[in-house]
Amino acid sequence: MIIGVPKETAEGERRVALIPEGVKALKKLGVDVLIEAGAGEAAGFLDAEYVDEEAKIAAGASEVYNDSDLVLKVQPPSDDEVAALREGSALISLLKPLDLPELAQKLAGRNVNAFSLELMPRITRAQSMDVLSSQSTIAGYRAVLMAAMELPRVFPMMVTAAGTLRPGKAFIIGAGVAGLQALGSAKRLGAITSAYDTRAAVREQVQSVGAKFVELDLETGDSEDSGGYAKAETEEFYQKQREELAKHVAQADVVITTALVPGREAPLLITADAVRAMRPGSVIVDLAAEKGGNCELTEADKDVVVNGVTIIGNTNLPALVPAHASQMFSKNCTTFLEHLIDEGKLVLDLEDEITSGTLVTHQGAVIHDMIKSRLN
Protein backbone atom coordinates (compact mmCIF):
# COMPACT_ATOMS: atom_id res chain seq x y z
CA MET A 1 0.00 0.00 0.00
CA ILE A 2 1.29 3.47 -0.93
CA ILE A 3 0.33 6.61 1.00
CA GLY A 4 0.87 9.78 -1.02
CA VAL A 5 1.31 13.36 0.18
CA PRO A 6 0.96 16.11 -2.45
CA LYS A 7 2.08 19.70 -2.02
CA GLU A 8 -0.79 21.90 -0.84
CA THR A 9 -2.10 24.18 -3.58
CA ALA A 10 -4.53 26.42 -1.64
CA GLU A 11 -3.41 30.04 -1.52
CA GLY A 12 -1.39 30.83 1.58
CA GLU A 13 -1.30 27.23 2.80
CA ARG A 14 2.17 26.39 4.14
CA ARG A 15 1.39 23.25 6.12
CA VAL A 16 2.11 19.71 4.99
CA ALA A 17 -0.01 16.71 5.99
CA LEU A 18 2.93 14.47 6.93
CA ILE A 19 6.32 15.38 8.39
CA PRO A 20 9.43 13.12 8.20
CA GLU A 21 8.80 11.77 11.71
CA GLY A 22 5.36 10.70 10.51
CA VAL A 23 6.93 8.72 7.67
CA LYS A 24 8.83 6.68 10.24
CA ALA A 25 5.54 5.90 12.04
CA LEU A 26 3.82 4.84 8.82
CA LYS A 27 6.70 2.61 7.71
CA LYS A 28 6.13 0.58 10.87
CA LEU A 29 2.61 -0.13 9.59
CA GLY A 30 4.03 -1.83 6.52
CA VAL A 31 3.22 0.87 3.96
CA ASP A 32 5.30 2.92 1.53
CA VAL A 33 5.21 6.72 1.47
CA LEU A 34 5.37 8.95 -1.61
CA ILE A 35 5.98 12.69 -1.10
CA GLU A 36 5.72 15.31 -3.81
CA ALA A 37 9.00 17.17 -4.21
CA GLY A 38 8.97 20.32 -2.08
CA ALA A 39 5.75 19.40 -0.26
CA GLY A 40 7.22 20.17 3.16
CA GLU A 41 9.58 23.04 2.31
CA ALA A 42 7.22 25.86 3.32
CA ALA A 43 6.90 24.24 6.75
CA GLY A 44 10.66 23.75 7.07
CA PHE A 45 10.86 20.05 6.13
CA LEU A 46 13.24 19.28 3.27
CA ASP A 47 13.00 16.43 0.78
CA ALA A 48 16.25 14.98 2.13
CA GLU A 49 14.67 14.54 5.55
CA TYR A 50 11.86 12.47 4.02
CA VAL A 51 14.39 10.39 2.07
CA ASP A 52 16.26 9.73 5.32
CA GLU A 53 13.07 8.10 6.61
CA GLU A 54 12.80 5.98 3.43
CA ALA A 55 10.06 7.97 1.72
CA LYS A 56 10.15 8.21 -2.07
CA ILE A 57 10.10 11.68 -3.64
CA ALA A 58 7.69 12.18 -6.55
CA ALA A 59 8.58 14.66 -9.29
CA GLY A 60 5.08 16.14 -9.33
CA ALA A 61 1.53 15.90 -8.02
CA SER A 62 0.35 13.71 -10.90
CA GLU A 63 2.73 10.95 -9.84
CA VAL A 64 1.42 11.14 -6.27
CA TYR A 65 -2.21 10.86 -7.36
CA ASN A 66 -1.55 8.15 -9.96
CA ASP A 67 0.52 5.88 -7.73
CA SER A 68 -1.10 6.31 -4.30
CA ASP A 69 -3.67 4.01 -2.74
CA LEU A 70 -4.39 6.65 -0.12
CA VAL A 71 -3.76 10.40 -0.35
CA LEU A 72 -3.15 12.52 2.74
CA LYS A 73 -3.91 16.26 2.50
CA VAL A 74 -4.48 19.31 4.67
CA GLN A 75 -6.90 21.43 2.62
CA PRO A 76 -9.95 20.10 0.73
CA PRO A 77 -9.02 19.00 -2.80
CA SER A 78 -9.72 21.33 -5.70
CA ASP A 79 -11.74 20.12 -8.69
CA ASP A 80 -8.48 19.34 -10.51
CA GLU A 81 -7.22 17.36 -7.53
CA VAL A 82 -10.49 15.42 -7.28
CA ALA A 83 -10.15 14.54 -10.95
CA ALA A 84 -6.56 13.46 -10.37
CA LEU A 85 -7.45 11.01 -7.59
CA ARG A 86 -7.26 7.44 -8.78
CA GLU A 87 -10.63 5.69 -8.89
CA GLY A 88 -10.99 3.34 -5.95
CA SER A 89 -8.32 5.10 -3.90
CA ALA A 90 -8.81 6.71 -0.48
CA LEU A 91 -8.44 10.28 0.78
CA ILE A 92 -7.90 11.66 4.28
CA SER A 93 -8.19 15.44 4.53
CA LEU A 94 -10.07 18.40 5.88
CA LEU A 95 -13.15 18.47 3.62
CA LYS A 96 -15.40 21.17 5.15
CA PRO A 97 -18.24 18.65 4.81
CA LEU A 98 -21.06 20.82 6.15
CA ASP A 99 -20.02 23.80 4.06
CA LEU A 100 -19.05 21.92 0.87
CA PRO A 101 -21.36 18.87 0.72
CA GLU A 102 -21.09 18.92 -3.08
CA LEU A 103 -17.39 18.03 -2.70
CA ALA A 104 -18.42 14.73 -1.14
CA GLN A 105 -20.64 14.10 -4.15
CA LYS A 106 -17.72 14.70 -6.52
CA LEU A 107 -15.50 12.34 -4.52
CA ALA A 108 -18.21 9.69 -4.59
CA GLY A 109 -18.34 10.12 -8.37
CA ARG A 110 -14.66 9.17 -8.48
CA ASN A 111 -15.38 6.13 -6.28
CA VAL A 112 -13.00 7.50 -3.64
CA ASN A 113 -13.27 6.43 -0.01
CA ALA A 114 -13.01 9.87 1.59
CA PHE A 115 -12.49 10.59 5.28
CA SER A 116 -13.25 14.06 6.66
CA LEU A 117 -11.02 14.96 9.60
CA GLU A 118 -13.52 17.57 10.84
CA LEU A 119 -15.96 14.75 11.64
CA MET A 120 -13.65 12.96 14.09
CA PRO A 121 -15.85 11.90 17.04
CA ARG A 122 -15.17 13.76 20.27
CA ILE A 123 -14.52 10.63 22.31
CA THR A 124 -11.59 9.76 24.52
CA ARG A 125 -9.91 7.26 22.21
CA ALA A 126 -10.04 9.71 19.30
CA GLN A 127 -8.48 12.68 21.13
CA SER A 128 -5.04 12.02 19.63
CA MET A 129 -6.62 12.11 16.14
CA ASP A 130 -8.49 15.39 16.63
CA VAL A 131 -7.10 17.76 14.00
CA LEU A 132 -9.55 20.55 14.81
CA SER A 133 -8.31 20.74 18.39
CA SER A 134 -4.64 20.66 17.49
CA GLN A 135 -4.96 23.37 14.86
CA SER A 136 -7.17 25.49 17.13
CA THR A 137 -4.37 25.40 19.70
CA ILE A 138 -2.05 27.01 17.15
CA ALA A 139 -4.72 29.52 16.09
CA GLY A 140 -5.36 30.69 19.65
CA TYR A 141 -1.66 31.20 20.29
CA ARG A 142 -1.05 33.04 17.03
CA ALA A 143 -4.09 35.28 17.52
CA VAL A 144 -2.60 36.66 20.74
CA LEU A 145 0.76 37.35 19.10
CA MET A 146 -0.90 39.18 16.22
CA ALA A 147 -2.94 41.27 18.64
CA ALA A 148 0.14 42.07 20.73
CA MET A 149 2.08 43.20 17.65
CA GLU A 150 -0.77 45.44 16.46
CA LEU A 151 -1.60 46.93 19.87
CA PRO A 152 0.07 50.32 20.50
CA ARG A 153 0.51 49.30 24.16
CA VAL A 154 2.35 46.51 25.95
CA PHE A 155 0.57 43.59 27.62
CA PRO A 156 2.42 43.42 30.98
CA MET A 157 2.42 46.01 33.70
CA MET A 158 5.82 47.69 33.81
CA VAL A 159 7.18 49.89 36.56
CA THR A 160 9.95 51.99 35.03
CA ALA A 161 11.90 55.15 35.74
CA ALA A 162 9.68 56.79 33.11
CA GLY A 163 6.53 55.82 34.95
CA THR A 164 4.21 52.86 35.42
CA LEU A 165 2.60 51.24 32.37
CA ARG A 166 -0.78 49.69 33.05
CA PRO A 167 -1.29 46.10 31.86
CA GLY A 168 -3.36 45.38 28.79
CA LYS A 169 -6.76 43.74 29.06
CA ALA A 170 -7.56 40.74 26.83
CA PHE A 171 -11.16 39.57 26.54
CA ILE A 172 -11.76 36.21 24.85
CA ILE A 173 -15.20 35.26 23.54
CA GLY A 174 -15.58 31.50 23.34
CA ALA A 175 -13.59 29.23 25.66
CA GLY A 176 -13.02 26.22 23.46
CA VAL A 177 -9.55 24.98 22.55
CA ALA A 178 -8.57 28.16 20.68
CA GLY A 179 -10.03 30.42 23.35
CA LEU A 180 -8.29 28.66 26.23
CA GLN A 181 -4.98 28.74 24.39
CA ALA A 182 -5.47 32.45 23.71
CA LEU A 183 -6.16 33.05 27.41
CA GLY A 184 -3.06 31.16 28.48
CA SER A 185 -0.85 32.90 25.92
CA ALA A 186 -2.14 36.37 26.81
CA LYS A 187 -1.67 35.65 30.51
CA ARG A 188 1.94 34.58 29.93
CA LEU A 189 2.54 37.87 28.12
CA GLY A 190 1.28 39.73 31.19
CA ALA A 191 -2.26 40.72 30.17
CA ILE A 192 -5.26 40.83 32.49
CA THR A 193 -7.46 38.11 30.99
CA SER A 194 -11.17 37.36 31.01
CA ALA A 195 -13.46 35.18 28.92
CA TYR A 196 -17.10 34.60 28.14
CA ASP A 197 -18.77 31.42 26.94
CA THR A 198 -22.41 30.37 26.82
CA ARG A 199 -21.37 27.03 28.30
CA ALA A 200 -21.15 27.47 32.06
CA ALA A 201 -19.32 24.14 32.21
CA VAL A 202 -16.11 25.78 30.96
CA ARG A 203 -15.90 28.15 33.95
CA GLU A 204 -13.33 25.98 35.74
CA GLN A 205 -11.21 25.68 32.59
CA VAL A 206 -11.15 29.46 32.19
CA GLN A 207 -10.20 29.95 35.81
CA SER A 208 -7.52 27.25 35.57
CA VAL A 209 -5.51 29.45 33.17
CA GLY A 210 -5.73 32.43 35.50
CA ALA A 211 -8.59 34.25 33.76
CA LYS A 212 -11.85 35.68 35.03
CA PHE A 213 -15.02 33.98 33.80
CA VAL A 214 -17.52 36.62 32.68
CA GLU A 215 -21.19 35.95 33.28
CA LEU A 216 -23.92 37.75 31.35
CA ASP A 217 -27.51 38.24 32.41
CA LEU A 218 -28.76 35.59 29.98
CA GLU A 219 -30.68 32.34 30.19
CA THR A 220 -28.36 29.83 28.50
CA GLY A 221 -30.03 26.56 29.51
CA ASP A 222 -28.55 23.57 27.69
CA SER A 223 -26.06 25.45 25.49
CA GLU A 224 -23.79 22.52 24.62
CA ASP A 225 -24.41 19.77 22.07
CA SER A 226 -23.42 16.11 22.44
CA GLY A 227 -20.04 16.82 20.82
CA GLY A 228 -19.13 19.50 23.32
CA TYR A 229 -19.68 22.39 20.90
CA ALA A 230 -21.86 25.42 21.55
CA LYS A 231 -25.40 25.12 20.19
CA ALA A 232 -27.01 27.69 17.94
CA GLU A 233 -29.33 30.03 19.84
CA THR A 234 -32.34 32.18 18.88
CA GLU A 235 -31.91 35.64 17.35
CA GLU A 236 -33.55 37.12 20.44
CA PHE A 237 -30.84 35.49 22.57
CA TYR A 238 -28.07 36.80 20.31
CA GLN A 239 -29.52 40.32 20.38
CA LYS A 240 -29.46 40.38 24.18
CA GLN A 241 -26.02 38.78 24.18
CA ARG A 242 -24.62 41.47 21.86
CA GLU A 243 -25.91 44.21 24.16
CA GLU A 244 -24.31 42.61 27.21
CA LEU A 245 -21.03 41.80 25.47
CA ALA A 246 -20.63 45.39 24.22
CA LYS A 247 -20.02 46.55 27.81
CA HIS A 248 -17.06 44.18 28.22
CA VAL A 249 -15.73 44.74 24.70
CA ALA A 250 -15.55 48.49 25.35
CA GLN A 251 -13.24 47.93 28.34
CA ALA A 252 -10.80 45.62 26.54
CA ASP A 253 -7.60 46.46 24.71
CA VAL A 254 -7.71 43.15 22.82
CA VAL A 255 -10.75 41.05 21.95
CA ILE A 256 -10.36 37.60 20.40
CA THR A 257 -13.54 35.92 19.16
CA THR A 258 -13.74 32.17 18.57
CA ALA A 259 -17.49 31.44 18.49
CA LEU A 260 -18.52 28.92 15.83
CA VAL A 261 -21.52 26.64 15.40
CA PRO A 262 -20.79 23.62 13.16
CA GLY A 263 -22.44 23.89 9.76
CA ARG A 264 -23.74 27.43 10.23
CA GLU A 265 -22.61 31.00 9.75
CA ALA A 266 -20.70 32.36 12.73
CA PRO A 267 -23.00 34.11 15.25
CA LEU A 268 -22.76 37.91 15.22
CA LEU A 269 -21.54 38.97 18.65
CA ILE A 270 -19.87 42.36 18.21
CA THR A 271 -21.81 45.07 16.38
CA ALA A 272 -20.36 48.00 14.49
CA ASP A 273 -21.58 50.28 17.30
CA ALA A 274 -19.72 48.14 19.85
CA VAL A 275 -16.52 48.50 17.81
CA ARG A 276 -16.91 52.28 17.66
CA ALA A 277 -17.27 52.35 21.45
CA MET A 278 -13.82 50.77 21.90
CA ARG A 279 -10.72 52.83 22.63
CA PRO A 280 -8.69 53.83 19.55
CA GLY A 281 -5.75 51.47 19.22
CA SER A 282 -7.74 48.46 20.43
CA VAL A 283 -7.54 45.23 18.43
CA ILE A 284 -10.06 42.52 17.53
CA VAL A 285 -8.85 39.19 16.15
CA ASP A 286 -11.82 37.33 14.68
CA LEU A 287 -11.12 33.60 14.46
CA ALA A 288 -14.56 33.06 12.92
CA ALA A 289 -13.73 35.23 9.89
CA GLU A 290 -13.99 32.32 7.45
CA LYS A 291 -17.63 31.76 8.46
CA GLY A 292 -18.68 35.42 8.24
CA GLY A 293 -17.10 36.56 11.49
CA ASN A 294 -18.30 37.22 15.03
CA CYS A 295 -17.74 40.95 14.46
CA GLU A 296 -20.04 42.86 12.12
CA LEU A 297 -17.09 44.70 10.52
CA THR A 298 -14.83 41.68 9.93
CA GLU A 299 -13.64 41.07 6.38
CA ALA A 300 -12.11 37.71 5.54
CA ASP A 301 -8.32 37.85 5.11
CA LYS A 302 -8.20 41.60 5.60
CA ASP A 303 -7.18 43.98 8.36
CA VAL A 304 -9.87 46.64 8.75
CA VAL A 305 -9.44 49.84 10.79
CA VAL A 306 -12.58 51.58 12.08
CA ASN A 307 -12.32 54.60 14.41
CA GLY A 308 -8.79 53.54 15.26
CA VAL A 309 -9.80 49.95 16.11
CA THR A 310 -8.05 47.23 14.07
CA ILE A 311 -10.06 44.14 13.13
CA ILE A 312 -7.97 41.19 11.92
CA GLY A 313 -9.84 38.64 9.81
CA ASN A 314 -7.18 36.06 8.92
CA THR A 315 -8.90 32.78 7.97
CA ASN A 316 -5.97 30.38 8.33
CA LEU A 317 -3.80 31.21 11.34
CA PRO A 318 -2.30 27.69 11.65
CA ALA A 319 -0.67 28.17 8.22
CA LEU A 320 1.30 31.06 9.75
CA VAL A 321 2.96 28.61 12.17
CA PRO A 322 3.52 25.83 9.63
CA ALA A 323 6.24 23.80 11.35
CA HIS A 324 4.43 23.03 14.59
CA ALA A 325 0.99 23.07 12.96
CA SER A 326 2.24 20.41 10.52
CA GLN A 327 3.83 18.43 13.32
CA MET A 328 0.53 18.25 15.18
CA PHE A 329 -1.53 17.60 12.03
CA SER A 330 0.86 14.82 11.02
CA LYS A 331 0.65 13.16 14.44
CA ASN A 332 -3.15 13.30 14.34
CA CYS A 333 -3.15 11.67 10.90
CA THR A 334 -0.61 8.94 11.67
CA THR A 335 -2.57 7.97 14.78
CA PHE A 336 -5.73 7.81 12.67
CA LEU A 337 -3.94 5.66 10.10
CA GLU A 338 -2.74 3.31 12.83
CA HIS A 339 -6.42 2.83 13.58
CA LEU A 340 -7.32 2.16 9.93
CA ILE A 341 -4.37 0.08 8.69
CA ASP A 342 -3.82 -3.56 9.52
CA GLU A 343 -0.84 -5.50 8.12
CA GLY A 344 -0.17 -2.85 5.51
CA LYS A 345 -3.76 -2.69 4.23
CA LEU A 346 -6.63 -0.24 4.72
CA VAL A 347 -9.34 -2.02 6.70
CA LEU A 348 -12.74 -0.31 7.01
CA ASP A 349 -14.73 -1.48 10.01
CA LEU A 350 -18.00 0.36 9.46
CA GLU A 351 -19.19 -0.70 12.91
CA ASP A 352 -16.39 1.28 14.52
CA GLU A 353 -17.39 4.76 15.72
CA ILE A 354 -14.20 6.45 14.55
CA THR A 355 -14.26 4.91 11.08
CA SER A 356 -17.97 5.38 10.44
CA GLY A 357 -17.94 8.86 11.97
CA THR A 358 -15.31 10.18 9.57
CA LEU A 359 -16.06 8.17 6.41
CA VAL A 360 -17.95 10.45 4.04
CA THR A 361 -18.00 8.45 0.81
CA HIS A 362 -17.76 4.71 0.23
CA GLN A 363 -18.29 2.46 -2.79
CA GLY A 364 -19.29 5.36 -5.01
CA ALA A 365 -21.87 6.91 -2.68
CA VAL A 366 -22.13 9.59 -0.01
CA ILE A 367 -22.84 7.57 3.13
CA HIS A 368 -22.61 10.11 5.94
CA ASP A 369 -26.13 11.00 7.09
CA MET A 370 -25.31 14.60 8.02
CA ILE A 371 -23.88 15.31 4.57
CA LYS A 372 -26.69 13.48 2.79
CA SER A 373 -29.19 15.71 4.56
CA ARG A 374 -27.25 18.77 3.38
CA LEU A 375 -27.33 17.55 -0.19
CA ASN A 376 -31.05 16.93 0.04
C-alpha positions as CSV (number, residue, x, y, z in Angstrom):
1,M,0.0,0.0,0.0
2,I,1.3,3.5,-0.9
3,I,0.3,6.6,1.0
4,G,0.9,9.8,-1.0
5,V,1.3,13.4,0.2
6,P,1.0,16.1,-2.5
7,K,2.1,19.7,-2.0
8,E,-0.8,21.9,-0.8
9,T,-2.1,24.2,-3.6
10,A,-4.5,26.4,-1.6
11,E,-3.4,30.0,-1.5
12,G,-1.4,30.8,1.6
13,E,-1.3,27.2,2.8
14,R,2.2,26.4,4.1
15,R,1.4,23.2,6.1
16,V,2.1,19.7,5.0
17,A,0.0,16.7,6.0
18,L,2.9,14.5,6.9
19,I,6.3,15.4,8.4
20,P,9.4,13.1,8.2
21,E,8.8,11.8,11.7
22,G,5.4,10.7,10.5
23,V,6.9,8.7,7.7
24,K,8.8,6.7,10.2
25,A,5.5,5.9,12.0
26,L,3.8,4.8,8.8
27,K,6.7,2.6,7.7
28,K,6.1,0.6,10.9
29,L,2.6,-0.1,9.6
30,G,4.0,-1.8,6.5
31,V,3.2,0.9,4.0
32,D,5.3,2.9,1.5
33,V,5.2,6.7,1.5
34,L,5.4,8.9,-1.6
35,I,6.0,12.7,-1.1
36,E,5.7,15.3,-3.8
37,A,9.0,17.2,-4.2
38,G,9.0,20.3,-2.1
39,A,5.7,19.4,-0.3
40,G,7.2,20.2,3.2
41,E,9.6,23.0,2.3
42,A,7.2,25.9,3.3
43,A,6.9,24.2,6.8
44,G,10.7,23.7,7.1
45,F,10.9,20.1,6.1
46,L,13.2,19.3,3.3
47,D,13.0,16.4,0.8
48,A,16.3,15.0,2.1
49,E,14.7,14.5,5.6
50,Y,11.9,12.5,4.0
51,V,14.4,10.4,2.1
52,D,16.3,9.7,5.3
53,E,13.1,8.1,6.6
54,E,12.8,6.0,3.4
55,A,10.1,8.0,1.7
56,K,10.1,8.2,-2.1
57,I,10.1,11.7,-3.6
58,A,7.7,12.2,-6.5
59,A,8.6,14.7,-9.3
60,G,5.1,16.1,-9.3
61,A,1.5,15.9,-8.0
62,S,0.3,13.7,-10.9
63,E,2.7,11.0,-9.8
64,V,1.4,11.1,-6.3
65,Y,-2.2,10.9,-7.4
66,N,-1.6,8.2,-10.0
67,D,0.5,5.9,-7.7
68,S,-1.1,6.3,-4.3
69,D,-3.7,4.0,-2.7
70,L,-4.4,6.7,-0.1
71,V,-3.8,10.4,-0.3
72,L,-3.2,12.5,2.7
73,K,-3.9,16.3,2.5
74,V,-4.5,19.3,4.7
75,Q,-6.9,21.4,2.6
76,P,-10.0,20.1,0.7
77,P,-9.0,19.0,-2.8
78,S,-9.7,21.3,-5.7
79,D,-11.7,20.1,-8.7
80,D,-8.5,19.3,-10.5
81,E,-7.2,17.4,-7.5
82,V,-10.5,15.4,-7.3
83,A,-10.1,14.5,-11.0
84,A,-6.6,13.5,-10.4
85,L,-7.5,11.0,-7.6
86,R,-7.3,7.4,-8.8
87,E,-10.6,5.7,-8.9
88,G,-11.0,3.3,-6.0
89,S,-8.3,5.1,-3.9
90,A,-8.8,6.7,-0.5
91,L,-8.4,10.3,0.8
92,I,-7.9,11.7,4.3
93,S,-8.2,15.4,4.5
94,L,-10.1,18.4,5.9
95,L,-13.1,18.5,3.6
96,K,-15.4,21.2,5.1
97,P,-18.2,18.6,4.8
98,L,-21.1,20.8,6.1
99,D,-20.0,23.8,4.1
100,L,-19.1,21.9,0.9
101,P,-21.4,18.9,0.7
102,E,-21.1,18.9,-3.1
103,L,-17.4,18.0,-2.7
104,A,-18.4,14.7,-1.1
105,Q,-20.6,14.1,-4.1
106,K,-17.7,14.7,-6.5
107,L,-15.5,12.3,-4.5
108,A,-18.2,9.7,-4.6
109,G,-18.3,10.1,-8.4
110,R,-14.7,9.2,-8.5
111,N,-15.4,6.1,-6.3
112,V,-13.0,7.5,-3.6
113,N,-13.3,6.4,0.0
114,A,-13.0,9.9,1.6
115,F,-12.5,10.6,5.3
116,S,-13.3,14.1,6.7
117,L,-11.0,15.0,9.6
118,E,-13.5,17.6,10.8
119,L,-16.0,14.8,11.6
120,M,-13.7,13.0,14.1
121,P,-15.8,11.9,17.0
122,R,-15.2,13.8,20.3
123,I,-14.5,10.6,22.3
124,T,-11.6,9.8,24.5
125,R,-9.9,7.3,22.2
126,A,-10.0,9.7,19.3
127,Q,-8.5,12.7,21.1
128,S,-5.0,12.0,19.6
129,M,-6.6,12.1,16.1
130,D,-8.5,15.4,16.6
131,V,-7.1,17.8,14.0
132,L,-9.6,20.6,14.8
133,S,-8.3,20.7,18.4
134,S,-4.6,20.7,17.5
135,Q,-5.0,23.4,14.9
136,S,-7.2,25.5,17.1
137,T,-4.4,25.4,19.7
138,I,-2.1,27.0,17.1
139,A,-4.7,29.5,16.1
140,G,-5.4,30.7,19.6
141,Y,-1.7,31.2,20.3
142,R,-1.1,33.0,17.0
143,A,-4.1,35.3,17.5
144,V,-2.6,36.7,20.7
145,L,0.8,37.3,19.1
146,M,-0.9,39.2,16.2
147,A,-2.9,41.3,18.6
148,A,0.1,42.1,20.7
149,M,2.1,43.2,17.7
150,E,-0.8,45.4,16.5
151,L,-1.6,46.9,19.9
152,P,0.1,50.3,20.5
153,R,0.5,49.3,24.2
154,V,2.4,46.5,26.0
155,F,0.6,43.6,27.6
156,P,2.4,43.4,31.0
157,M,2.4,46.0,33.7
158,M,5.8,47.7,33.8
159,V,7.2,49.9,36.6
160,T,9.9,52.0,35.0
161,A,11.9,55.2,35.7
162,A,9.7,56.8,33.1
163,G,6.5,55.8,35.0
164,T,4.2,52.9,35.4
165,L,2.6,51.2,32.4
166,R,-0.8,49.7,33.0
167,P,-1.3,46.1,31.9
168,G,-3.4,45.4,28.8
169,K,-6.8,43.7,29.1
170,A,-7.6,40.7,26.8
171,F,-11.2,39.6,26.5
172,I,-11.8,36.2,24.8
173,I,-15.2,35.3,23.5
174,G,-15.6,31.5,23.3
175,A,-13.6,29.2,25.7
176,G,-13.0,26.2,23.5
177,V,-9.6,25.0,22.6
178,A,-8.6,28.2,20.7
179,G,-10.0,30.4,23.4
180,L,-8.3,28.7,26.2
181,Q,-5.0,28.7,24.4
182,A,-5.5,32.4,23.7
183,L,-6.2,33.0,27.4
184,G,-3.1,31.2,28.5
185,S,-0.9,32.9,25.9
186,A,-2.1,36.4,26.8
187,K,-1.7,35.6,30.5
188,R,1.9,34.6,29.9
189,L,2.5,37.9,28.1
190,G,1.3,39.7,31.2
191,A,-2.3,40.7,30.2
192,I,-5.3,40.8,32.5
193,T,-7.5,38.1,31.0
194,S,-11.2,37.4,31.0
195,A,-13.5,35.2,28.9
196,Y,-17.1,34.6,28.1
197,D,-18.8,31.4,26.9
198,T,-22.4,30.4,26.8
199,R,-21.4,27.0,28.3
200,A,-21.2,27.5,32.1
201,A,-19.3,24.1,32.2
202,V,-16.1,25.8,31.0
203,R,-15.9,28.1,33.9
204,E,-13.3,26.0,35.7
205,Q,-11.2,25.7,32.6
206,V,-11.2,29.5,32.2
207,Q,-10.2,30.0,35.8
208,S,-7.5,27.2,35.6
209,V,-5.5,29.4,33.2
210,G,-5.7,32.4,35.5
211,A,-8.6,34.3,33.8
212,K,-11.8,35.7,35.0
213,F,-15.0,34.0,33.8
214,V,-17.5,36.6,32.7
215,E,-21.2,35.9,33.3
216,L,-23.9,37.7,31.3
217,D,-27.5,38.2,32.4
218,L,-28.8,35.6,30.0
219,E,-30.7,32.3,30.2
220,T,-28.4,29.8,28.5
221,G,-30.0,26.6,29.5
222,D,-28.6,23.6,27.7
223,S,-26.1,25.5,25.5
224,E,-23.8,22.5,24.6
225,D,-24.4,19.8,22.1
226,S,-23.4,16.1,22.4
227,G,-20.0,16.8,20.8
228,G,-19.1,19.5,23.3
229,Y,-19.7,22.4,20.9
230,A,-21.9,25.4,21.5
231,K,-25.4,25.1,20.2
232,A,-27.0,27.7,17.9
233,E,-29.3,30.0,19.8
234,T,-32.3,32.2,18.9
235,E,-31.9,35.6,17.3
236,E,-33.6,37.1,20.4
237,F,-30.8,35.5,22.6
238,Y,-28.1,36.8,20.3
239,Q,-29.5,40.3,20.4
240,K,-29.5,40.4,24.2
241,Q,-26.0,38.8,24.2
242,R,-24.6,41.5,21.9
243,E,-25.9,44.2,24.2
244,E,-24.3,42.6,27.2
245,L,-21.0,41.8,25.5
246,A,-20.6,45.4,24.2
247,K,-20.0,46.5,27.8
248,H,-17.1,44.2,28.2
249,V,-15.7,44.7,24.7
250,A,-15.5,48.5,25.4
251,Q,-13.2,47.9,28.3
252,A,-10.8,45.6,26.5
253,D,-7.6,46.5,24.7
254,V,-7.7,43.2,22.8
255,V,-10.8,41.0,21.9
256,I,-10.4,37.6,20.4
257,T,-13.5,35.9,19.2
258,T,-13.7,32.2,18.6
259,A,-17.5,31.4,18.5
260,L,-18.5,28.9,15.8
261,V,-21.5,26.6,15.4
262,P,-20.8,23.6,13.2
263,G,-22.4,23.9,9.8
264,R,-23.7,27.4,10.2
265,E,-22.6,31.0,9.7
266,A,-20.7,32.4,12.7
267,P,-23.0,34.1,15.2
268,L,-22.8,37.9,15.2
269,L,-21.5,39.0,18.7
270,I,-19.9,42.4,18.2
271,T,-21.8,45.1,16.4
272,A,-20.4,48.0,14.5
273,D,-21.6,50.3,17.3
274,A,-19.7,48.1,19.9
275,V,-16.5,48.5,17.8
276,R,-16.9,52.3,17.7
277,A,-17.3,52.3,21.5
278,M,-13.8,50.8,21.9
279,R,-10.7,52.8,22.6
280,P,-8.7,53.8,19.6
281,G,-5.7,51.5,19.2
282,S,-7.7,48.5,20.4
283,V,-7.5,45.2,18.4
284,I,-10.1,42.5,17.5
285,V,-8.8,39.2,16.1
286,D,-11.8,37.3,14.7
287,L,-11.1,33.6,14.5
288,A,-14.6,33.1,12.9
289,A,-13.7,35.2,9.9
290,E,-14.0,32.3,7.5
291,K,-17.6,31.8,8.5
292,G,-18.7,35.4,8.2
293,G,-17.1,36.6,11.5
294,N,-18.3,37.2,15.0
295,C,-17.7,41.0,14.5
296,E,-20.0,42.9,12.1
297,L,-17.1,44.7,10.5
298,T,-14.8,41.7,9.9
299,E,-13.6,41.1,6.4
300,A,-12.1,37.7,5.5
301,D,-8.3,37.8,5.1
302,K,-8.2,41.6,5.6
303,D,-7.2,44.0,8.4
304,V,-9.9,46.6,8.8
305,V,-9.4,49.8,10.8
306,V,-12.6,51.6,12.1
307,N,-12.3,54.6,14.4
308,G,-8.8,53.5,15.3
309,V,-9.8,50.0,16.1
310,T,-8.1,47.2,14.1
311,I,-10.1,44.1,13.1
312,I,-8.0,41.2,11.9
313,G,-9.8,38.6,9.8
314,N,-7.2,36.1,8.9
315,T,-8.9,32.8,8.0
316,N,-6.0,30.4,8.3
317,L,-3.8,31.2,11.3
318,P,-2.3,27.7,11.6
319,A,-0.7,28.2,8.2
320,L,1.3,31.1,9.7
321,V,3.0,28.6,12.2
322,P,3.5,25.8,9.6
323,A,6.2,23.8,11.4
324,H,4.4,23.0,14.6
325,A,1.0,23.1,13.0
326,S,2.2,20.4,10.5
327,Q,3.8,18.4,13.3
328,M,0.5,18.2,15.2
329,F,-1.5,17.6,12.0
330,S,0.9,14.8,11.0
331,K,0.6,13.2,14.4
332,N,-3.2,13.3,14.3
333,C,-3.1,11.7,10.9
334,T,-0.6,8.9,11.7
335,T,-2.6,8.0,14.8
336,F,-5.7,7.8,12.7
337,L,-3.9,5.7,10.1
338,E,-2.7,3.3,12.8
339,H,-6.4,2.8,13.6
340,L,-7.3,2.2,9.9
341,I,-4.4,0.1,8.7
342,D,-3.8,-3.6,9.5
343,E,-0.8,-5.5,8.1
344,G,-0.2,-2.9,5.5
345,K,-3.8,-2.7,4.2
346,L,-6.6,-0.2,4.7
347,V,-9.3,-2.0,6.7
348,L,-12.7,-0.3,7.0
349,D,-14.7,-1.5,10.0
350,L,-18.0,0.4,9.5
351,E,-19.2,-0.7,12.9
352,D,-16.4,1.3,14.5
353,E,-17.4,4.8,15.7
354,I,-14.2,6.5,14.5
355,T,-14.3,4.9,11.1
356,S,-18.0,5.4,10.4
357,G,-17.9,8.9,12.0
358,T,-15.3,10.2,9.6
359,L,-16.1,8.2,6.4
360,V,-17.9,10.5,4.0
361,T,-18.0,8.4,0.8
362,H,-17.8,4.7,0.2
363,Q,-18.3,2.5,-2.8
364,G,-19.3,5.4,-5.0
365,A,-21.9,6.9,-2.7
366,V,-22.1,9.6,0.0
367,I,-22.8,7.6,3.1
368,H,-22.6,10.1,5.9
369,D,-26.1,11.0,7.1
370,M,-25.3,14.6,8.0
371,I,-23.9,15.3,4.6
372,K,-26.7,13.5,2.8
373,S,-29.2,15.7,4.6
374,R,-27.2,18.8,3.4
375,L,-27.3,17.5,-0.2
376,N,-31.1,16.9,0.0
